[in-house]
């Protein structure tokens, strides 16, 4: 539960590691391109903006996930829908995937 300081002899066995925050916009854009979306940059900006607004404005629920894992699942599903229905616009496919993934999670007060 609490953190305790490692002894010096154990510290010497480990190398320091730097961890940085991933660029979610760039990851989203690349995933959209990999799924066959031509307007990947525009759609990625809109999607990331929506997810950030959801995270900031909606109530805090344990089952809400507005992170990278949720975005990757959403984009994978959107790519499958895009391949299944090539006649539907890219924005329409992404909106459909957003509705299918996020609407069931939302509580009535949100």
Secondary structure as UniProt FT lines:
FT   HELIX           8..11
FT   TURN            12..13
FT   HELIX           24..34
FT   TURN            35..36
FT   TURN            38..39
FT   HELIX           40..57
FT   TURN            62..63
FT   HELIX           68..84
FT   TURN            86..87
FT   HELIX           90..102
FT   TURN            103..105
FT   TURN            108..109
//
